[in-house]
Structure formats: structure tokens, C-alpha cells
Amino acid sequence: MDNSSILLSGVSSFWTEFFEDKEIIKALLEGAVQDSSFSYKRILGSLVNTSMENCPIRLNKPMEPIEVSINNLIEINSKWYSKQRHDLASLDIIYSNVNSPETILERGVDFDFLVPEDSNIPTDTYIDKTHSYIAFYANPFNWLGKNMSISGARTSEKFIHDNYFIKILDDMSGFTVSSGDIVTITVEGVAYTSEVLLFISSADDPLEIGVYLVAERPVLQAGKGILTLANNDEYSVEVSGENYPVSVLHLWAVNAKVDPLVLYNNYGFHFTEKVQYSSEEYKSLLLALHRLKVDGPSIDCLLSVLSLMVGLPVFKDEDEQVLNYFMDGNGTNVVTNLRTFIIPQPYSLRSEVQDSSVEQFGSINTGRVITSFKRYEHMTDAFTVKDDQSNPNWWGGRTIPEEVAPNWDANRRVIVSFSAANTISTNKDSRIGDYNFLIGDATRYAVSYSAANDFYSNHFIGITGAGVLSLTAEQKTILKNSVPAHCVLHIY
């Protein structure tokens, strides 16, 4: 006997002896229990969410409703994208209905997923790259090309408040449009093209006089603007919101692993405004950034954060030891006492890790240096971090940032490490009043070098290496914003 039958046996005999639609009641009971169960999971999850390290990545749901609204359905390159409230990227099966589904959709055959990082989506679309989308391989409202939605899926209507009503502010004598006409509305310099659904020209009509647009996708913004007709006639208009019924298709995700965005909502928003979906890699990155905030930008800490940012492996546990490493077509395989890592090409294993391995390429390492690595310690040589203690004067030839020396032009901010005779016109970038310009001295340095050597050297940190090419502009910004204000990162 299934769970819903057990539940059904516990309700009043009216529902079991006289009510004919027992399957509906069974489904209702099972759905109520599943919903309550998921609520308990979220409540229990909120307790462990107080620890970033133990924060759950996803919550399991046997069935998760998927709502496809026709006004938010966007067609791009023969795929139909529907925004979802949760990231369901691990989903493989979608049912048209819960009990005995008439249609079963398979990932890779009938649908797939788009996440914000997908680079195949054109930039000039209405795709909101902070959300996950289901990409249907056919229009779900015209699934088999017969103006019929997915067989077995329930449809309904809902009222939405969106910017679909255009009020004409100019003289309307001679103004006319017809259903199906394509018009352009420009509000604050942003143009939007849509199809006319309805034109009301008479005050006797119960609807307001103006143009109603097809609810395909929302106008970018409300406000006053210009309406351009197909014949290029222009009219001053006001775009306002309108309650409008749209069709909604209801599907079901089976064995869904829902991402409630706990990692981003609780911790990630401190570092970036861009929503990030939960993953073990993202959790590790947040832990590393938190460590950077707490422990400060030490060389070891920065190397750990940099590796995590570009997806390179780091040691996962305290006192992890390397047993063996070898090469194959995927890169360098590193076997520890706890797990196996793969370092992708072209990156190499750092020498300290090689020297600590019990075996090297399957042979005993006779010169082994016994080392236990720390949690999140970096494994590769992808990055080099420099400071004035480890690499004195590494900053020669670098540029003092404009925010550090705002009144210096670009040439004076380049750190030039040479001395010259302390005479007039020796160095055109020197100025009377420079703190290192002392009358009577035999020689003088460029003021950029003196400033770097005397003041800034203990605040400059250099980041270089092959891994820098993998850092995005956003990641560089996150790094620079995560170090103390007195530190200046040079990423090159």
C-alpha cells in the first residue's frame, strides 16, 4: 500500500465510501504531507545555515511545481525560455501531471537548462541573467504544432500587472492602429517593439481609450515616451501598468533538488550583487573570502582564494597528505590519503606538493619531504603572490594607482627605479615641492620610486602567473574589495 493510501484510510469514511474521486483526495493528501515535509526541512535547514561550512547546497523535493507563464516565455534560436523561481539544473525528468502523466519530458531531448553563466545567450535579449531558465525545445503552448499545450498538463489564467497599456497624449484625430500591427515605444531612450492587441478609440467602451499590447514580454519601464507607428508617425504617450489575464501551464519536476539560494542570501551578497547559485565550489570560495576578510591578505590566504576563484583544486581537510601523483589526458592526478584531485592543463603541481608525495608517477619518492597540508591550501603553481618581504622591490615598473596619488599624472605614477644628478631638467617628472627633492643632495630618485620605497611597499601586493588570465573583471573587483583599505593589489 502506498503512502497516500495509508493517509486516505485515516480520513473520514465519507471520503472513502461515498466520494468517487478518491485519486484526487489521495493526491491532495500526499501533496499536503510533502509540502509540510519540505517546510520542516527548511526550518531545520535554517539552524545549520548559521554555519557557512555546514550550509546545505540543495533541498530534495519529490515533486516541485513548474509554472510556465506565456508572458514570460522568450524564444531565442528555436528554444523557448521560461524563468524559474528556483535553480533546478540537476533535474532530469518533468511530468505533465502528477498521477499517471500523459507526457514525460526528458532533459536533453525535450528541455535543458540555462544558468546565468551561459555564454551562448545573446546580450540583447530579455533573458534575466540572475535567474535560472528552463529551455524547452518546442513551444510548450504549441507542443506538437497543433496550437495545443503539452498533453496532460493543466492550464489556467492569472492576472498580471504589467506595462501593456499605452495612453495617447497628443491629438488623436486620425490616429488608428489595428490588432496585429507592430509598434515601437521609446521611454527614456530605450526602445521596445511589440504587437498591438487592441485599440480602444471610443469613450463608450468600458476599457480606457488607448493601445493595449500583446503580453509577450514586459515593456522595459513605465513613463512618458514616444509611440512610433509602422508609417513612422510619432505620438507622445504614457506607458502605464495594466491588469491583464495570461495563460499559465503547470508542469511537475520529479525528484527535484531545489536551490533555495541560502549561500548567496546569507553570505554571498556581502561580496557581489550578482546572484550566485549554490555549489560546493561556491561554498569553498565564500569560506576563503571570509578567511581573507578575517585573517587578512597573507600570501597563503590569497593563493587559496585565487585557486578557488578559477576552479583549481585545493586541499579539503587539515593534515591531508599526498600519496601519489601522475599524468594522464585530463591533467595531473593527485592522490591523497582522503581523495583524488585533478589539476587541469596547463597548470602544474607546485614543487612542495611534489616533494611531499610518497610516490611519484608510481615510484617510491626516496627524497620525500614529509608534509601535512592545511585546509584550503593551494596545490598548483598557477599564481604567484608577491610582497616586499618575499620579493623586495618587485613593484619596480608597476604603476601607483590613481586613487593613491590622485594629483599625479600617469607618467609620474610609474615607478621608475633610477637615480639621477640632482640638477635642473635632469628628470622632467620631478617637481619642486616633491618630498624627496632636497636642495644640496647630489642625486635624487623619481618621486614615484621614493614614494613606493618609503611608504607604499608594505601596502602593495602583486598577483601574477598563468592563472591571472582566467580571472574575470568581476573576480578582480571582488578581490580588491575584499582586502583591507590600506592594501593595494596589483594583478598583472
C-alpha positions in Angstrom: 0.0 0.0 0.0 1.4 3.4 -0.9 1.7 6.3 1.5 -1.3 8.2 0.1 -3.5 5.1 0.6 -2.4 4.9 4.2 -3.3 8.6 4.6 -6.6 8.1 2.9 -7.5 5.3 5.4 -7.2 7.8 8.2 -9.7 10.4 7.0 -13.5 10.4 7.4 -15.4 7.4 5.9 -17.3 10.0 3.8 -14.3 10.4 1.6 -13.6 6.7 1.2 -17.1 5.2 0.9 -19.2 7.9 -0.8 -16.7 10.2 -2.6 -15.9 8.9 -6.1 -12.8 10.9 -6.9 -10.5 9.1 -4.4 -7.4 9.6 -6.6 -7.8 13.4 -6.2 -8.1 13.1 -2.4 -5.0 10.8 -2.3 -3.0 13.3 -4.4 -4.2 16.1 -2.2 -3.2 14.3 1.0 0.2 13.3 -0.4 0.9 16.8 -1.7 0.0 18.3 1.7 2.3 15.9 3.5 5.1 16.6 1.0 4.7 20.3 1.4 4.7 20.1 5.2 7.8 17.9 5.0 9.6 20.4 2.8 8.7 23.2 5.3 10.2 21.2 8.1 13.4 20.7 6.0 13.6 24.5 5.5 13.1 25.1 9.2 15.8 22.6 10.2 18.0 24.0 7.4 17.7 27.5 8.9 19.5 26.2 12.0 22.5 24.8 10.1 22.5 27.8 7.8 24.1 29.8 10.6 27.3 27.9 9.8 28.6 28.7 6.4 30.6 25.4 6.4 27.5 23.3 7.1 25.1 25.3 5.0 23.1 22.8 2.7 23.5 23.2 -1.0 20.1 21.9 -2.1 16.9 20.5 -0.6 15.3 17.4 -2.1 11.6 17.6 -3.1 9.8 14.5 -4.6 7.7 16.9 -6.7 8.2 20.6 -7.4 5.6 22.6 -9.4 6.9 24.3 -12.5 4.9 27.3 -13.7 5.3 28.4 -17.3 3.6 31.8 -18.0 3.1 32.7 -21.6 4.0 36.4 -21.0 7.5 35.4 -19.7 8.2 32.8 -22.4 11.0 34.0 -24.6 12.0 32.4 -27.9 15.7 32.5 -28.9 17.2 30.4 -31.7 14.2 28.0 -31.8 14.2 27.4 -28.0 11.6 28.7 -25.6 13.0 30.0 -22.3 10.9 30.1 -19.1 12.2 31.8 -15.9 12.0 29.6 -12.8 11.8 30.7 -9.2 14.4 28.0 -8.2 17.5 26.7 -9.8 16.6 23.1 -10.9 19.7 22.5 -13.0 20.1 19.0 -11.6 16.6 17.9 -12.9 16.3 15.1 -15.5 12.5 14.5 -15.8 9.4 16.7 -16.0 5.9 15.3 -15.7 2.8 16.8 -17.4 0.8 15.8 -14.3 1.4 14.1 -11.0 -0.7 10.9 -11.3 -0.2 8.7 -14.5 1.5 11.5 -16.5 0.4 11.7 -20.1 3.6 13.3 -21.2 7.1 12.8 -19.8 9.8 15.3 -20.8 13.5 14.3 -20.7 16.4 16.5 -20.3 18.5 16.7 -23.5 15.5 15.5 -25.6 12.7 17.9 -24.7 14.3 20.5 -22.5 17.5 21.8 -21.0 18.6 24.5 -18.6 20.1 27.9 -18.9 22.1 29.4 -16.0 23.4 33.0 -15.8 26.9 32.0 -16.8 25.7 30.6 -20.2 27.7 32.5 -22.8 25.5 31.2 -25.7 22.7 33.7 -25.0 22.9 37.0 -26.9 23.3 40.0 -24.8 20.4 41.9 -26.5 17.6 39.7 -25.1 15.2 39.9 -22.3 16.9 37.0 -20.5 17.5 38.0 -16.9 20.9 36.6 -16.2 20.4 36.5 -12.5 17.9 33.6 -12.8 17.7 30.0 -14.0 15.6 29.2 -17.0 14.2 26.0 -18.5 14.8 25.9 -22.2 12.1 24.0 -24.0 12.9 22.5 -27.4 9.4 23.4 -28.6 6.8 26.0 -27.6 5.1 24.4 -24.6 1.8 26.1 -25.6 2.1 24.7 -29.1 4.0 21.5 -28.3 3.1 19.4 -31.3 2.4 22.2 -33.7 -1.3 22.0 -33.3 -1.9 25.0 -31.0 -2.1 22.6 -28.1 -0.1 22.7 -24.9 1.8 19.7 -23.5 -0.7 16.8 -23.3 -1.9 16.2 -19.8 -0.6 19.5 -18.3 -3.1 21.7 -16.6 -3.6 25.2 -17.9 -5.0 28.2 -16.1 -5.1 32.0 -16.3 -3.7 34.6 -14.0 -3.9 38.3 -13.9 -0.6 40.2 -14.1 0.2 43.8 -13.6 2.5 44.8 -16.4 3.3 47.7 -18.7 1.0 47.0 -21.6 -1.3 50.0 -21.8 -0.3 53.0 -23.9 -2.3 56.2 -23.4 -2.0 58.7 -26.3 -1.3 62.2 -25.0 -1.4 64.0 -28.4 -4.4 64.9 -30.5 -5.9 61.5 -31.6 -7.7 62.8 -34.7 -6.7 60.5 -37.5 -4.8 58.1 -35.1 -5.6 54.5 -35.8 -3.9 51.1 -35.4 -5.2 47.6 -35.8 -4.7 44.4 -33.9 -1.5 42.7 -35.1 0.2 46.0 -36.1 3.8 46.3 -34.9 4.6 49.5 -33.0 7.7 50.9 -31.2 7.6 52.6 -27.8 10.6 54.6 -26.7 10.8 55.6 -23.0 13.8 57.5 -21.7 15.8 56.4 -24.8 15.0 52.7 -24.5 13.0 51.3 -27.5 10.7 48.4 -27.2 8.8 46.8 -30.1 5.5 44.9 -29.6 2.3 43.8 -31.3 -1.0 45.7 -30.9 -3.6 43.5 -29.1 -6.4 46.1 -29.0 -7.1 49.7 -29.9 -9.9 51.5 -28.0 -11.0 54.7 -29.6 -14.4 55.3 -28.0 -15.2 56.6 -24.6 -18.3 54.4 -24.6 -16.1 51.3 -24.3 -15.6 50.1 -20.8 -11.9 50.0 -21.3 -9.7 53.1 -21.3 -9.0 54.8 -24.6 -5.6 53.9 -25.9 -3.5 51.0 -27.2 -3.2 47.6 -25.5 -0.2 45.5 -26.4 0.2 41.7 -26.7 1.6 40.4 -23.4 4.6 38.7 -24.9 7.2 40.2 -22.5 7.2 43.3 -20.3 7.9 46.8 -21.5 11.2 47.9 -20.0 9.7 50.6 -17.9 6.7 52.8 -17.4 6.6 56.6 -18.0 6.2 59.1 -20.8 7.7 58.4 -24.2 7.1 58.2 -27.9 4.9 55.8 -29.9 6.1 55.2 -33.4 3.7 53.6 -35.9 4.6 51.5 -38.9 4.3 54.6 -41.1 6.8 56.4 -38.9 4.1 58.7 -37.4 5.1 59.6 -33.8 2.8 60.4 -30.8 3.5 61.4 -27.3 2.3 58.6 -25.0 2.3 57.5 -21.4 3.1 53.8 -20.6 1.3 52.5 -17.5 0.6 49.2 -15.8 -2.4 47.1 -16.6 -4.0 44.1 -15.1 -4.2 41.5 -17.8 -5.0 37.8 -18.0 -2.3 35.5 -19.3 -2.2 31.7 -19.9 -0.2 29.6 -17.5 1.0 26.0 -18.0 1.5 23.8 -14.9 4.2 21.0 -15.0 5.9 19.0 -12.3 9.6 18.4 -11.6 10.3 14.9 -10.4 12.8 14.3 -7.6 13.9 17.9 -7.8 16.9 19.2 -5.9 15.9 22.8 -5.2 18.5 25.5 -4.6 17.0 28.0 -2.1 20.0 30.3 -2.6 20.8 30.1 1.1 24.6 30.5 0.4 24.1 33.7 -1.6 21.3 35.2 0.5 23.1 34.6 3.8 26.7 35.2 2.9 27.4 35.8 -0.8 25.7 39.2 -1.1 28.5 40.7 1.0 30.9 40.2 -1.8 28.9 40.7 -5.0 25.4 41.9 -6.1 25.3 39.2 -8.8 23.2 36.2 -7.6 25.3 33.0 -7.4 23.8 29.5 -7.4 24.8 27.2 -4.6 27.6 24.6 -5.1 30.4 23.1 -3.1 32.8 25.3 -5.2 30.9 28.4 -4.3 30.8 27.5 -0.7 34.6 27.0 -0.7 35.0 30.4 -2.3 32.9 32.1 0.3 34.8 30.4 3.1 38.1 31.6 1.5 36.8 35.1 1.1 35.6 35.1 4.6 39.1 34.0 5.7 40.6 36.8 3.6 38.4 39.3 5.5 39.2 37.9 8.9 42.9 36.8 8.5 44.0 39.5 6.1 45.7 39.2 2.7 48.6 36.9 3.6 50.3 35.2 0.7 48.9 31.7 1.6 45.4 33.1 2.0 45.5 34.9 -1.3 46.8 31.8 -3.1 44.0 29.8 -1.7 41.3 32.4 -2.7 42.8 32.7 -6.2 42.8 28.9 -6.8 39.1 28.7 -5.7 38.1 31.6 -7.9 39.3 29.9 -11.1 38.2 26.4 -10.1 41.5 24.9 -9.3 41.7 22.2 -6.6 42.8 23.0 -3.0 43.3 20.6 -0.1 40.0 19.9 1.6 41.0 18.9 5.1 43.6 19.6 7.7 46.7 17.5 7.6 45.9 16.0 4.2 48.9 14.1 2.8 49.9 13.3 -0.8 50.4 9.6 -1.6 51.0 9.8 -5.4 50.6 11.9 -8.5 50.7 11.0 -12.2 49.7 12.5 -15.6 47.0 11.4 -18.0 44.9 13.0 -20.7 42.9 15.1 -18.1 45.9 16.6 -16.5 47.8 15.8 -13.2 46.0 13.4 -10.9 46.9 13.9 -7.2 46.0 11.1 -4.8 45.9 12.0 -1.1 45.0 9.9 1.9 41.4 11.1 1.6 40.6 11.7 -2.1 41.8 12.3 -5.6 42.2 15.7 -7.3 42.7 16.5 -11.0 44.7 19.6 -11.9 43.8 20.6 -15.5 46.4 21.5 -18.1 48.4 23.7 -18.4 48.8 24.1 -14.7 51.4 22.1 -12.8 51.7 20.8 -9.2 53.7 23.1 -7.0 57.1 21.8 -6.0 56.3 21.4 -2.3 53.4 19.1 -3.1 55.6 17.0 -5.5 58.4 16.7 -2.9 55.9 15.6 -0.2 54.4 12.7 -2.2 55.0 9.1 -1.1 55.2 8.1 -4.7 55.9 10.0 -7.9 54.5 8.6 -11.1 54.1 5.2 -9.4 57.7 5.0 -8.0 58.7 5.5 -4.4 59.9 9.0 -3.7 63.2 8.4 -1.9 63.8 12.1 -1.3 60.3 12.7 0.2 59.8 15.7 2.5 57.0 14.7 4.8 54.4 17.5 4.8 50.9 17.8 6.0 48.9 20.4 4.2 46.3 22.8 5.7 42.7 23.0 4.7 42.2 25.2 1.5 46.0 25.3 0.9 46.7 25.7 -2.8 48.1 22.9 -4.9 49.3 24.5 -8.2 51.8 27.0 -9.5 49.0 28.9 -11.3 49.6 32.1 -9.3 52.4 33.9 -7.6 51.7 36.4 -4.9 54.5 38.9 -4.1 55.0 41.3 -1.2 58.0 43.3 -0.1 59.1 40.6 2.3 59.2 37.7 -0.1 60.2 39.7 -3.2 61.8 43.1 -2.3 61.3 45.8 -4.9 59.0 43.6 -7.0 56.9 46.7 -7.7 59.6 48.3 -9.9 58.0 49.3 -13.2 54.4 49.0 -11.8 52.1 52.0 -11.5 50.9 53.7 -8.3 47.1 53.6 -8.6 45.4 56.9 -9.3 43.3 56.6 -6.1 46.6 56.5 -4.1 48.1 59.5 -5.8 45.1 61.4 -7.4 47.1 64.6 -8.2 49.8 62.9 -10.1 49.6 62.4 -13.9 50.1 59.0 -15.4 53.8 59.3 -16.1 54.7 60.4 -12.6 52.8 57.4 -11.1 55.0 54.8 -13.0 57.6 53.5 -10.5 60.9 54.2 -12.2 63.9 52.9 -10.2 66.8 55.0 -11.3 68.7 57.9 -9.7 70.0 61.0 -11.5 72.0 64.1 -10.7 70.1 66.5 -8.6 70.1 69.3 -11.1 67.5 71.2 -13.1 65.9 69.4 -16.0 67.5 66.0 -15.0 64.0 64.4 -14.7 61.1 66.2 -16.2 58.7 64.3 -14.0 60.2 65.8 -10.8 58.5 68.9 -9.3 59.7 71.5 -6.9 57.8 70.6 -3.7 58.3 66.8 -4.1 59.1 65.5 -0.7 62.3 63.8 -2.0 63.5 66.9 -3.8 66.1 68.2 -1.4 68.4 71.0 -2.4 72.0 70.1 -1.8 71.7 66.4 -2.4 74.0 65.0 -5.1 71.3 62.7 -6.6 67.6 62.1 -6.5 65.2 59.3 -7.4 61.9 59.7 -9.3 59.3 60.6 -6.7 57.2 57.5 -7.7 60.2 55.3 -6.7 60.8 57.2 -3.4 57.1 57.0 -2.5 56.9 53.3 -3.3 60.1 52.5 -1.4 59.4 54.7 1.6 55.6 54.3 2.1 53.7 52.1 -0.3 55.9 49.0 -0.5 54.4 47.5 2.7 50.9 48.0 1.3 51.4 46.8 -2.3 50.7 43.1 -3.1 51.4 41.7 -6.6 49.4 38.8 -8.2 50.8 37.3 -11.3 51.0 33.9 -13.1 49.2 31.9 -15.8 46.1 31.8 -13.7 45.6 35.5 -13.9 44.3 35.0 -17.5 41.4 33.0 -16.0 40.3 35.8 -13.7 37.2 37.8 -14.8 36.9 41.5 -14.3 34.3 40.8 -11.7 36.5 38.4 -9.8 39.3 41.0 -9.8 36.9 43.6 -8.4 35.8 41.1 -5.6 39.4 40.5 -4.7 40.3 44.2 -4.5 37.2 44.9 -2.4 37.9 42.1 0.0 41.3 43.2 1.2 41.7 46.0 3.8 41.6 49.5 2.5 45.3 50.1 3.2 46.2 47.3 0.8 46.6 47.8 -2.9 46.5 44.7 -5.2 48.4 44.8 -8.5 47.0 42.0 -10.7 49.2 41.5 -13.8 
